[in-house]
Amino acid sequence: MVTDVSVRPSAARTTVLVADDTESVRELFKKLLQADGYQVITAADGIAALDLVRLHPPDVILLDISMPGSDGIEVCRQLKGDPVTRLTPVVLVTGLSELQDRIKGIEAGADDFLSKPVHPHELRARVASLSRVKHLIDALDSAEAAFMALALTIAARDPTTRGHCERLASRAVHVGGALGLSQDDLDALHRGGYLHDLGKVGIPDSVLLKTGRLTEAEFALMKRHTEIGDTLCAPLQSLRHVRPIIRSHHERLDGSGYPSGLRGDEIPVLAQIVGIIDVYDAMTSHRPYRSALGPDAAMQFLVEEMEHHRFARAYVEAFLDTLRAQETPLVH
């Protein structure tokens, strides 16, 4: 059961959830934290805590390990298993000698621990530290969202590429799933599908939107979009797994690609996957200088590139299998 939702204006607008089945502990924590300007919401058990997280997403969560309904460790496990809340800092409040609880808490994903009896200065210091971490994470997420919006804006500059990023992101995730890649890799493929051409923000419209074929000098300028995109994303730690896609999706196994002329296994796997799908989508889309090819012709081209050792067989076949599966009608 939720006991209260108490909000006090503060400069940082940081919300702390305190979940403990002892009312005196909840009230003490609330008083101490509100004195520092935090908004404080409280819950008397684990189930109520989970409900509050959904209704009033907090910046820091303090969980007593021993609570009725769902204990602190189980609540922590659920929070860390949910993509929406897995980056929210969780502090477990334990007894001084409860080593086993601490081990279970670490396994559940807890970010920190407080030992009973909790010293007021330690409580304030832990919450202040973790709230700074959460605000930094939120700032990085905002920057990443801005890059996503910029990538879509770039695609919108050229009417012939409308929907290109969305299709790449969706198809890349399907291929990654078929190959049994990890969730982190699938997340990178999804973001890479949107951000792979981010660097085109640095390419003049006279080149990017040219209706005829590019000159050698213009093509050299166009090729720089991979390096520009990589440089733009370099400050964001959250995009470290996406940057190889942005930089290397035009590399080819025989060394004929760009920007670095990588060969074979030097090319990151995720970049290879996005590169294959990028070629297919470009070939099946209308361009000012040519009409769109049919799916069969584009698929045949990928097979030929695979046979000429420019694309990896495993990734081409996985992509073609996903295309065929989407075309196969369901039998009821």
Secondary structure, DSSP 8 states (H G I E B T S, - for coil): -EEEEE----SS--EEEEE-S-HHHHHHHHHHHHHTT-EEEEESSHHHHHHHHHHS--SEEEEESS-SSS-HHHHHHHHHHSTTTTTS-EEEEEETT-HHHHHHHHHHT--EEEEES--HHHHHHHHHHHHHHHHHHHHHHHHHHHHHHHHHHHHHHSGGGTTHHHHHHHHHHHHHHHTT--HHHHHHHHHHHHHTTGGGGGS-HHHHT-SS---HHHHHHHTTHHHHHHHHHTT-GGGTTTHHHHHHTT--TBS-SSSS--BGGGS-HHHHHHHHHHHHHHHTS-BTTB----HHHHHHHHHHHHHTTSS-HHHHHHHHHHHHHHHS----
